[in-house]
Amino acid sequence: MNDDFDGLAIDAAGHRTRLKWHRLRRRLTDPLFGRKVMADGFLLGASMELDLRVRADHGFAVLHDPVLEGETSGHGPVRQRTADEIRATLMKSGGTPPILSEELAGMLPEAHPEALLQFDMKDKLEAIGVRGIEHLRHHFAGAGRKIIVSGRDLDLIVAVRKALPDLRRGIDPTDRLRSILTSEGPASVERQLVADLKGKTEPDTVYLAWQLLLAANDHGLDLVALSRDLGIAVDAWTFTLKTPAGFDREEAEAFNALMRLKPDQITTDEAPATERAWQALRPED
């Protein structure tokens, strides 16, 4: 569907919430980790997320799965393949070779000042090793505020902080907080989140499932406000419409509730459609 919505952000009640393009898709019909979408995002100043898998030569490929056959025409573990071997494969979605970390580094200097690229690291520090961290330092030192590195391995995030202190960092304690909310209640969730945000990773952003944000709010706990009081931005993931035609009643209620919390960013696979749906829901904004 063609329209005038760029899918960059939603402005409502004096607050701007960025829309992050999940896995480099502006729309669900876009190829997974597509080069054109990334180029468009760099031009427009979009917030975009991609996954990184370490290669045999300690560089990285933009892939989610640990094996090539999941997303490409290749076979075998990504970590056992070199850059040249991965270049020789094609993405099943889009038909182009996977993007490599060296290409990302080459494109970043020309990106819009507001462009933000999230590197969601899918391997642990043990697999990436010193040489992988050095690869990141060599190619992305000085990238400033254009990159945020996230991952479930907190030791990896700490290693990135030490090697590339100018890059932003993100953590995702969603699974643990969900479990605590169910078993111990909101007070324990609050204590744990504060401990995470004040922890050794020194994060700039916390990634929290939008369902967790609403569930905690139902218990009287505003995780967005709590995080912002500590100077940490909140990304609410991943709100994707069932259809790009717009919100159904359930989606409208949930998105309204989410927007009232004023997250800094919402992750979605349908950014323009989400912006359009919100405008239709709240034309006064």
Rosetta silent file (secondary structure, phi, psi, omega in degrees, C-alpha in Angstrom):
SEQUENCE: MNDDFDGLAIDAAGHRTRLKWHRLRRRLTDPLFGRKVMADGFLLGASMELDLRVRADHGFAVLHDPVLEGETSGHGPVRQRTADEIRATLMKSGGTPPILSEELAGMLPEAHPEALLQFDMKDKLEAIGVRGIEHLRHHFAGAGRKIIVSGRDLDLIVAVRKALPDLRRGIDPTDRLRSILTSEGPASVERQLVADLKGKTEPDTVYLAWQLLLAANDHGLDLVALSRDLGIAVDAWTFTLKTPAGFDREEAEAFNALMRLKPDQITTDEAPATERAWQALRPED
SCORE:     score description
SCORE:     0.000 S_00000001
   1 L     0.000  124.688  178.757    0.000    0.000    0.000 S_00000001
   2 L   -89.511  137.351  177.392    1.465    3.339   -1.035 S_00000001
   3 L  -158.749 -174.961 -176.369    0.963    6.325    1.231 S_00000001
   4 L   -95.806    8.199 -177.653    2.679    9.393    2.622 S_00000001
   5 L   -91.393  127.110 -176.304    3.789    7.789    5.888 S_00000001
   6 L   -90.149  -14.303  177.794    7.529    7.190    6.164 S_00000001
   7 L    74.531   30.242 -179.227    7.389    4.988    9.256 S_00000001
   8 L   -94.605  -38.392 -174.294   10.007    6.915   11.220 S_00000001
   9 E  -167.241  164.721  172.908    8.125    8.065   14.309 S_00000001
  10 E  -123.566  127.672  175.314    4.809    8.928   15.918 S_00000001
  11 E  -103.286  123.282 -178.567    4.265   12.293   17.596 S_00000001
  12 E  -151.838  132.740  175.683    1.533   12.253   20.221 S_00000001
  13 L    52.577   40.843  176.743    0.733   14.361   23.280 S_00000001
  14 L    76.269    9.564 -179.023    4.013   16.232   23.007 S_00000001
  15 E  -123.650  139.637  178.823    6.092   13.041   22.910 S_00000001
  16 E  -106.433  121.999  177.152    7.965   11.535   19.962 S_00000001
  17 E  -111.733  116.526  178.047    8.149    7.738   19.754 S_00000001
  18 E   -71.450  150.288  173.455   10.488    6.367   17.114 S_00000001
  19 E  -107.195  119.195 -178.210    9.419    3.341   15.060 S_00000001
  20 E   -96.159  133.080 -178.065   12.235    0.825   14.663 S_00000001
  21 E   -82.700  107.842 -174.610   12.342   -1.340   11.550 S_00000001
  22 H   -71.507  128.145  179.453   12.632   -4.914   12.818 S_00000001
  23 H    52.753   39.384  177.709   15.189   -7.081   10.984 S_00000001
  24 H    58.666   33.684  175.565   15.639   -4.335    8.385 S_00000001
  25 L  -117.996  120.558  174.587   12.035   -4.570    7.256 S_00000001
  26 L   -78.088  -32.284  177.361   10.006   -1.410    6.829 S_00000001
  27 L  -136.346  154.931 -179.729    7.056   -3.573    5.830 S_00000001
  28 L   -61.681  -24.634  179.395    6.395   -7.292    6.244 S_00000001
  29 L   -78.436   -9.396  178.026    6.541   -7.667    2.464 S_00000001
  30 L   -73.018  150.033  175.469   10.164   -6.452    2.433 S_00000001
  31 L   -62.617  148.837  175.780   12.926   -9.073    2.195 S_00000001
  32 L   -64.008  129.554  178.668   14.520  -10.084    5.473 S_00000001
  33 L    53.172   50.826 -175.668   17.667   -7.995    6.098 S_00000001
  34 L   -80.846  139.605  179.955   17.272   -6.228    2.767 S_00000001
  35 H   -66.892  -41.597 -176.991   19.980   -3.975    1.377 S_00000001
  36 H   -65.260  -42.042  179.291   17.572   -1.534   -0.237 S_00000001
  37 H   -62.644  -40.624  178.840   15.585   -1.021    2.952 S_00000001
  38 H   -64.079  -42.610  178.301   18.795   -0.374    4.863 S_00000001
  39 H   -62.223  -41.855  177.165   19.933    2.143    2.254 S_00000001
  40 H   -62.893  -41.909 -179.871   16.544    3.883    2.423 S_00000001
  41 H   -64.672  -39.911  176.458   16.725    3.931    6.200 S_00000001
  42 H   -62.548  -38.031 -179.488   20.193    5.459    6.179 S_00000001
  43 H   -68.709  -40.009 -174.742   18.938    8.145    3.811 S_00000001
  44 H   -85.802  -18.987 -174.987   15.835    8.963    5.867 S_00000001
  45 L    87.459   37.405 -177.298   17.385    8.722    9.326 S_00000001
  46 L   -81.831  160.385  168.028   15.482    5.620   10.436 S_00000001
  47 E   -96.257  125.845 -174.202   16.030    3.430   13.456 S_00000001
  48 E  -135.655  148.359  178.384   16.718   -0.108   12.225 S_00000001
  49 E  -119.680  139.281  173.191   17.554   -3.449   13.804 S_00000001
  50 E  -139.759  159.879  178.292   19.604   -6.271   12.368 S_00000001
  51 E  -102.578  144.733  177.803   21.057   -9.496   13.730 S_00000001
  52 E  -121.340  133.518  173.101   24.755  -10.363   13.604 S_00000001
  53 E  -118.609  135.877 -179.141   26.321  -13.820   13.533 S_00000001
  54 E   -73.293  144.666  179.371   30.067  -14.304   13.892 S_00000001
  55 L  -100.862  174.075  178.934   31.968  -15.856   10.957 S_00000001
  56 L   -64.897  -29.751  179.943   34.947  -18.213   10.902 S_00000001
  57 L   -91.290   11.132  174.419   37.268  -15.266   10.153 S_00000001
  58 L    74.432    9.526  165.093   35.862  -13.364   13.176 S_00000001
  59 L   -87.357 -165.384 -175.053   33.922  -10.855   11.121 S_00000001
  60 E  -136.276  152.698  173.667   30.111  -10.874   11.102 S_00000001
  61 E  -120.674  145.599  179.302   27.217  -11.596    8.770 S_00000001
  62 L   -82.310   89.683 -179.220   23.753  -10.056    9.003 S_00000001
  63 L  -147.898  151.350  178.217   21.817  -13.223    9.775 S_00000001
  64 L   -93.653  -43.662 -172.710   19.541  -14.410   12.561 S_00000001
  65 L   -79.738  152.367  178.594   19.926  -18.188   12.389 S_00000001
  66 L   -74.844  -17.082  179.571   23.092  -20.026   13.483 S_00000001
  67 E  -118.098  147.644 -175.524   23.112  -22.068   10.247 S_00000001
  68 H   -65.462  -34.293 -174.920   23.154  -20.759    6.694 S_00000001
  69 H   -65.533  -15.809  178.000   20.342  -22.978    5.414 S_00000001
  70 H   -65.243  -38.935 -172.942   17.840  -21.137    7.599 S_00000001
  71 L  -128.768   -8.210 -175.157   17.996  -17.908    5.575 S_00000001
  72 E  -130.875  178.037  176.238   20.356  -18.471    2.646 S_00000001
  73 L   -81.215   -2.884 -178.180   21.195  -20.870   -0.180 S_00000001
  74 L   -87.029 -178.908 -178.476   24.250  -21.996    1.791 S_00000001
  75 L  -139.645  150.983  175.252   24.743  -24.815    4.297 S_00000001
  76 L    97.756  167.145  179.647   26.453  -25.263    7.620 S_00000001
  77 E   -62.908  137.402  178.156   27.050  -23.128   10.712 S_00000001
  78 H   -57.814  -39.831 -175.214   27.687  -19.447   10.010 S_00000001
  79 H   -69.301   -6.882  176.513   30.607  -19.491   12.462 S_00000001
  80 H  -106.097    9.988 -178.336   32.377  -22.074   10.266 S_00000001
  81 L  -119.441  142.003  178.900   32.164  -19.995    7.073 S_00000001
  82 L   -84.746  174.306  178.103   34.419  -17.153    5.902 S_00000001
  83 H   -58.670  -45.276 -178.536   33.344  -13.873    4.347 S_00000001
  84 H   -63.382  -39.195  179.416   34.008  -15.179    0.837 S_00000001
  85 H   -66.590  -37.497  179.727   31.978  -18.333    1.455 S_00000001
  86 H   -73.977  -35.585  176.066   29.037  -16.332    2.773 S_00000001
  87 H   -60.772  -26.838 -177.976   29.252  -13.854   -0.121 S_00000001
  88 L   -79.455   -4.467  178.134   28.792  -16.808   -2.459 S_00000001
  89 L   -99.698  168.575  177.623   25.339  -17.545   -0.996 S_00000001
  90 L  -126.258  142.970  174.988   22.038  -15.773   -1.623 S_00000001
  91 E   -66.679  136.940  176.353   19.323  -14.785    0.798 S_00000001
  92 L   -64.675  -31.899  177.043   16.174  -16.842    0.331 S_00000001
  93 L  -102.034  104.995  178.019   14.235  -13.628    0.825 S_00000001
  94 L   110.463  -30.970  174.655   15.389  -11.087   -1.744 S_00000001
  95 L    75.614   17.718  177.334   17.963  -13.121   -3.648 S_00000001
  96 L  -111.406  158.703  177.388   20.998  -10.979   -2.751 S_00000001
  97 L   -62.001  150.248  175.766   24.132  -12.029   -0.829 S_00000001
  98 L   -58.464  148.020  176.623   23.980  -11.551    2.938 S_00000001
  99 L   -75.424  137.730  177.518   25.250   -8.212    4.212 S_00000001
 100 E  -107.072  159.102 -176.797   28.641   -8.394    5.914 S_00000001
 101 H   -61.611  -31.934  178.314   29.946   -6.216    8.735 S_00000001
 102 H   -63.352  -36.765  177.824   32.555   -4.661    6.448 S_00000001
 103 H   -68.256  -39.183  176.694   29.773   -3.379    4.193 S_00000001
 104 H   -58.258  -45.845 -179.147   27.932   -1.898    7.164 S_00000001
 105 H   -61.975  -35.725  179.928   31.042   -0.016    8.159 S_00000001
 106 H   -70.626  -28.522 -177.763   31.410    1.354    4.642 S_00000001
 107 H   -86.597  -26.027 -172.544   27.843    2.679    4.531 S_00000001
 108 H   -59.023  -41.209 -176.967   27.682    4.272    7.979 S_00000001
 109 H   -59.497  -25.148 -178.414   29.667    7.465    7.267 S_00000001
 110 H   -93.064    1.000 -175.696   27.093    8.530    4.666 S_00000001
 111 L   -72.855  151.224  174.728   24.087    7.839    6.885 S_00000001
 112 L   -54.084  143.829 -178.579   21.682   10.554    8.005 S_00000001
 113 L   -56.252  -27.368 -178.561   22.711   12.032   11.405 S_00000001
 114 L   -93.287   -1.403  178.790   19.578   10.593   13.034 S_00000001
 115 L   -64.605  138.958  179.593   20.008    7.098   11.595 S_00000001
 116 E  -135.801  126.144 -177.387   20.411    4.442   14.289 S_00000001
 117 E  -116.781  118.159  178.817   21.448    0.861   13.599 S_00000001
 118 E   -91.687  121.991  173.436   20.966   -1.764   16.296 S_00000001
 119 E   -93.508  103.456  177.239   23.410   -4.670   16.199 S_00000001
 120 E   -91.603  104.586 -172.619   21.574   -7.513   17.958 S_00000001
 121 E   -79.136  119.391 -175.042   24.393   -9.946   18.697 S_00000001
 122 L   -93.167  -11.106  177.838   23.170  -13.537   18.428 S_00000001
 123 L  -105.912  158.057  177.764   26.390  -15.235   19.582 S_00000001
 124 L   -85.163  165.308 -179.514   27.936  -15.211   23.021 S_00000001
 125 H   -58.291  -36.225  179.736   31.288  -13.658   23.906 S_00000001
 126 H   -57.557  -39.896  179.912   32.830  -17.121   24.098 S_00000001
 127 H   -77.221  -37.785 -176.941   32.083  -17.682   20.395 S_00000001
 128 H   -72.524  -44.564  175.204   32.969  -14.152   19.261 S_00000001
 129 H    70.121  179.817 -178.863   36.231  -14.028   21.178 S_00000001
 130 H   -63.204  -38.036 -177.574   38.894  -11.374   21.343 S_00000001
 131 H   -69.504  -34.065  175.861   39.312  -11.309   17.565 S_00000001
 132 H   -67.225  -41.842  176.208   35.614  -10.680   17.009 S_00000001
 133 H   -63.317  -39.654  178.298   35.638   -7.782   19.463 S_00000001
 134 H   -65.410  -36.415  175.603   38.733   -6.434   17.720 S_00000001
 135 H   -59.830  -46.234  177.855   36.915   -6.675   14.374 S_00000001
 136 H   -61.062  -44.040 -178.794   34.116   -4.540   15.775 S_00000001
 137 H   -63.403  -42.788 -177.835   36.593   -2.064   17.223 S_00000001
 138 H   -63.844  -40.001 -172.618   38.539   -1.817   13.956 S_00000001
 139 H   -93.152  -23.478 -171.255   35.467   -1.252   11.784 S_00000001
 140 H  -124.670    0.399  173.539   33.096    0.669   14.060 S_00000001
 141 L   -60.734  134.269 -178.125   35.174    2.708   16.490 S_00000001
 142 L    89.698   -0.701  178.149   34.159    6.312   16.025 S_00000001
 143 L   -69.990  -11.485  173.685   30.680    5.450   14.779 S_00000001
 144 H    62.750 -129.495 -173.564   29.414    7.511   17.676 S_00000001
 145 H   -92.936   12.088 -178.852   25.692    7.463   18.278 S_00000001
 146 H   -84.638  -10.921 -176.990   24.770    5.696   15.036 S_00000001
 147 E  -128.091  137.810  168.620   25.129    2.190   16.495 S_00000001
 148 E  -124.767  128.552 -178.158   23.614    0.486   19.511 S_00000001
 149 E  -102.560  128.417  179.868   24.862   -2.984   20.410 S_00000001
 150 E  -130.814  163.931  177.685   22.487   -5.361   22.168 S_00000001
 151 E   172.845  161.039 -179.900   22.494   -9.004   23.168 S_00000001
 152 L   -80.744  -20.217  179.342   21.437  -11.494   25.816 S_00000001
 153 L   -85.783  103.720 -176.555   25.037  -12.182   26.859 S_00000001
 154 H   -66.111  -29.751  176.617   25.812   -9.408   29.340 S_00000001
 155 H   -63.324  -35.480  177.029   29.513  -10.292   29.344 S_00000001
 156 H   -65.348  -43.649 -179.656   29.548   -9.529   25.619 S_00000001
 157 H   -63.762  -38.140  176.796   27.927   -6.134   26.166 S_00000001
 158 H   -64.174  -41.358  178.963   30.518   -5.333   28.847 S_00000001
 159 H   -63.528  -39.331  176.551   33.320   -6.310   26.444 S_00000001
 160 H   -65.223  -40.818  179.065   31.837   -4.024   23.786 S_00000001
 161 H   -58.764  -40.816 -178.408   31.596   -1.197   26.332 S_00000001
 162 H   -72.367  -38.444 -176.229   35.287   -1.519   27.117 S_00000001
 163 H   -82.646  -33.630 -176.817   36.418   -1.806   23.485 S_00000001
 164 L  -133.946   72.524 -174.421   34.016    0.736   21.947 S_00000001
 165 L   -66.032  -16.063 -179.310   32.889    3.100   24.703 S_00000001
 166 L   -82.061  -15.260 -179.537   31.384    5.564   22.220 S_00000001
 167 L   -80.068  149.880  174.478   28.765    3.077   20.976 S_00000001
 168 E   -74.511  160.075 -179.520   25.358    2.836   22.611 S_00000001
 169 E  -134.505  146.795  178.946   24.414   -0.348   24.460 S_00000001
 170 E  -136.006  147.864  176.516   21.120   -2.139   25.039 S_00000001
 171 E  -128.638  157.942 -179.674   19.929   -4.988   27.246 S_00000001
 172 L  -132.931   93.303  178.554   16.777   -7.105   27.234 S_00000001
 173 L   -92.224   20.130 -172.838   15.720   -8.492   30.645 S_00000001
 174 H   -53.674  -50.805 -174.343   12.172   -9.257   29.443 S_00000001
 175 H   -59.974  -44.653 -179.541   12.145  -13.009   30.094 S_00000001
 176 H   -65.680  -41.661 -178.771   13.426  -12.677   33.649 S_00000001
 177 H   -67.409  -36.755  175.756   11.069   -9.807   34.464 S_00000001
 178 H   -59.227  -45.922 -179.279    8.075  -11.718   33.087 S_00000001
 179 H   -63.836  -41.239 -179.643    8.899  -14.633   35.350 S_00000001
 180 H   -67.277  -39.587  179.710    9.367  -12.384   38.368 S_00000001
 181 H   -60.267  -40.300 -179.592    6.091  -10.561   37.730 S_00000001
 182 H   -71.717  -41.352 -171.956    4.240  -13.882   37.737 S_00000001
 183 H   -91.634  -29.993 -172.112    6.003  -15.431   40.702 S_00000001
 184 L  -123.997  -22.560  177.574    6.867  -12.493   42.965 S_00000001
 185 L   102.013  174.359 -171.656    4.889   -9.445   41.853 S_00000001
 186 H   -64.853  -33.883 -179.125    5.586   -5.871   40.703 S_00000001
 187 H   -61.927  -40.199  178.266    7.774   -4.774   43.624 S_00000001
 188 H   -69.741  -35.067  175.526   10.310   -7.474   42.805 S_00000001
 189 H   -61.251  -45.003  179.503   10.170   -6.537   39.116 S_00000001
 190 H   -59.338  -46.816 -179.542   10.975   -2.947   40.030 S_00000001
 191 H   -62.159  -42.408 -178.003   13.962   -3.969   42.148 S_00000001
 192 H   -67.859  -42.901 -179.606   15.317   -6.273   39.459 S_00000001
 193 H   -64.007  -42.156  177.471   14.943   -3.753   36.633 S_00000001
 194 H   -59.900  -42.502  178.669   16.689   -1.037   38.654 S_00000001
 195 H   -62.791  -41.209  178.887   19.535   -3.473   39.360 S_00000001
 196 H   -63.870  -43.766 -175.791   19.788   -4.340   35.655 S_00000001
 197 H   -72.839  -23.317  177.518   19.829   -0.705   34.554 S_00000001
 198 L   -97.736    8.968 -173.613   22.468    0.205   37.114 S_00000001
 199 L   -80.533 -170.541 -170.124   24.537   -2.869   36.296 S_00000001
 200 L   -69.306  -18.366  179.785   27.890   -3.443   34.657 S_00000001
 201 L   -75.657  -20.954 -177.277   26.652   -3.062   31.080 S_00000001
 202 L    49.190   60.752 -173.516   25.797    0.629   31.652 S_00000001
 203 L   -72.634  152.816  171.282   22.993    0.490   29.056 S_00000001
 204 L   -93.657  -27.943 -174.716   21.563    3.407   27.109 S_00000001
 205 E  -138.065  143.379  171.597   18.393    1.499   26.169 S_00000001
 206 E  -116.078  132.733 -179.645   16.350   -1.308   27.668 S_00000001
 207 E   -99.565  118.363 -177.068   14.327   -3.559   25.350 S_00000001
 208 E  -131.105  132.115  178.393   11.064   -4.707   26.917 S_00000001
 209 E   -58.508  137.717 -177.079    8.213   -6.632   25.294 S_00000001
 210 H   -62.545  -31.173  177.899    5.181   -4.398   24.924 S_00000001
 211 H   -64.822  -36.555  176.360    3.026   -7.070   26.563 S_00000001
 212 H   -65.707  -42.159  179.006    5.256   -6.917   29.654 S_00000001
 213 H   -58.787  -43.125 -179.586    4.952   -3.125   29.781 S_00000001
 214 H   -72.148  -38.127  178.803    1.159   -3.338   29.743 S_00000001
 215 H   -64.316  -43.034  178.089    1.037   -6.207   32.244 S_00000001
 216 H   -64.550  -39.131  179.169    3.275   -4.334   34.678 S_00000001
 217 H   -64.079  -34.597  176.284    1.181   -1.214   34.225 S_00000001
 218 H   -62.794  -24.520  177.044   -1.926   -3.222   35.117 S_00000001
 219 L   -93.479    8.550  178.500   -0.161   -3.915   38.428 S_00000001
 220 L    84.552   15.583 -178.312    0.521   -0.206   38.943 S_00000001
 221 L  -116.495  115.503  179.750    4.157   -0.327   37.788 S_00000001
 222 L   -95.200   97.483 -177.588    5.238    1.991   34.948 S_00000001
 223 H   -69.697  -27.791  177.584    8.447    0.453   33.642 S_00000001
 224 H   -67.239  -49.944  179.490    8.891    3.200   31.057 S_00000001
 225 H   -62.783  -39.907  179.296    8.810    5.970   33.651 S_00000001
 226 H   -60.509  -45.765 -179.489   11.040    3.945   35.968 S_00000001
 227 H   -66.697  -43.851 -178.179   13.649    3.488   33.241 S_00000001
 228 H   -64.630  -34.093  177.019   13.489    7.091   32.077 S_00000001
 229 H   -61.698  -24.269  177.295   14.009    8.324   35.647 S_00000001
 230 L   -95.749    7.124  177.729   17.333    6.482   35.509 S_00000001
 231 L    80.700   20.126 -176.678   18.212    8.051   32.164 S_00000001
 232 L  -111.410  129.178  176.945   17.536    4.886   30.136 S_00000001
 233 E   -75.428  155.356 -178.219   15.458    4.863   26.939 S_00000001
 234 E  -120.785  126.576  171.605   12.800    2.169   26.447 S_00000001
 235 E  -105.476  121.280  177.527   12.168    0.171   23.274 S_00000001
 236 E   -95.386  116.125 -176.627    8.825   -1.667   23.293 S_00000001
 237 E  -116.114  161.603  -32.374    9.073   -4.756   21.090 S_00000001
 238 L  -110.888  113.521 -175.974    7.579   -6.062   18.732 S_00000001
 239 L   -99.663  103.753 -179.776    4.184   -4.600   17.830 S_00000001
 240 L  -121.331  125.250 -178.565    3.236   -5.707   14.325 S_00000001
 241 L   -60.419  145.561  175.362   -0.271   -5.273   12.942 S_00000001
 242 L   -63.284  -33.082  177.783   -2.136   -8.393   11.848 S_00000001
 243 L  -143.958  139.960  179.500   -2.858   -6.552    8.602 S_00000001
 244 L   -67.276   -4.174  178.313   -1.394   -3.312    7.202 S_00000001
 245 L   -67.664  -22.571  178.360   -4.960   -2.105    6.618 S_00000001
 246 L   144.465  178.865  179.831   -5.055   -0.854   10.227 S_00000001
 247 L   -71.186  140.589  162.093   -5.733   -1.738   13.863 S_00000001
 248 L   -86.535  179.822 -174.123   -8.493   -4.100   14.821 S_00000001
 249 H   -60.320  -44.416 -178.728  -10.276   -3.313   18.105 S_00000001
 250 H   -63.722  -43.948  179.048   -7.898   -5.342   20.265 S_00000001
 251 H   -64.169  -40.948 -179.888   -4.823   -3.837   18.619 S_00000001
 252 H   -61.115  -43.504  179.192   -6.211   -0.323   18.935 S_00000001
 253 H   -63.915  -44.182 -178.508   -6.791   -0.757   22.668 S_00000001
 254 H   -66.916  -42.764 -177.656   -3.341   -2.219   23.220 S_00000001
 255 H   -69.218  -37.865  174.654   -1.541    0.400   21.134 S_00000001
 256 H   -58.071  -46.839 -179.665   -3.429    3.216   22.848 S_00000001
 257 H   -63.068  -39.878  178.812   -2.387    1.839   26.227 S_00000001
 258 H   -65.161  -44.254 -179.185    1.202    1.492   25.051 S_00000001
 259 H   -65.615  -28.962  177.102    1.356    5.033   23.707 S_00000001
 260 H   -65.502  -24.969  177.034    0.056    6.388   27.008 S_00000001
 261 L   -78.432  -15.183  176.982    3.232    5.013   28.604 S_00000001
 262 L    59.534   56.426  174.044    5.294    7.103   26.130 S_00000001
 263 L   -65.737  155.816  179.742    8.035    4.632   25.179 S_00000001
 264 L   -75.044  -26.029 -175.596   10.998    6.105   23.359 S_00000001
 265 E  -155.524  146.742  173.639   10.749    3.548   20.575 S_00000001
 266 E  -124.837  126.943  176.584    8.449    0.799   19.308 S_00000001
 267 E   -83.675  136.024 -178.693    9.812   -2.104   17.281 S_00000001
 268 E  -155.414  153.768  171.625    7.597   -3.183   14.389 S_00000001
 269 L   -94.320   -1.688 -178.270    7.642   -5.009   11.054 S_00000001
 270 L  -134.725   68.619 -173.314    5.016   -2.606    9.676 S_00000001
 271 H   -66.538  -53.697  179.052    6.287    0.901   10.417 S_00000001
 272 H   -60.849  -39.382  179.814    4.367    3.003    7.835 S_00000001
 273 H   -64.943  -36.715  177.772    1.171    1.018    8.457 S_00000001
 274 H   -66.250  -44.116  177.303    1.521    1.556   12.208 S_00000001
 275 H   -61.620  -43.232  179.935    1.981    5.281   11.751 S_00000001
 276 H   -65.481  -41.924 -179.600   -1.003    5.409    9.402 S_00000001
 277 H   -63.970  -39.686  178.211   -3.167    3.339   11.757 S_00000001
 278 H   -64.940  -41.589  179.801   -2.357    5.633   14.666 S_00000001
 279 H   -62.957  -38.714  178.133   -3.221    8.707   12.619 S_00000001
 280 H   -67.811  -32.846  179.766   -6.562    7.150   11.695 S_00000001
 281 H   -76.422  -35.947 -175.902   -7.166    6.346   15.339 S_00000001
 282 L  -129.971   67.322 -175.712   -6.086    9.755   16.616 S_00000001
 283 L   -61.364  -23.542 -179.916   -6.525   12.269   13.778 S_00000001
 284 L   -68.987  -19.734  179.209   -6.235   15.194   16.216 S_00000001
 285 L   -81.789    0.000    0.000   -2.601   14.276   16.803 S_00000001
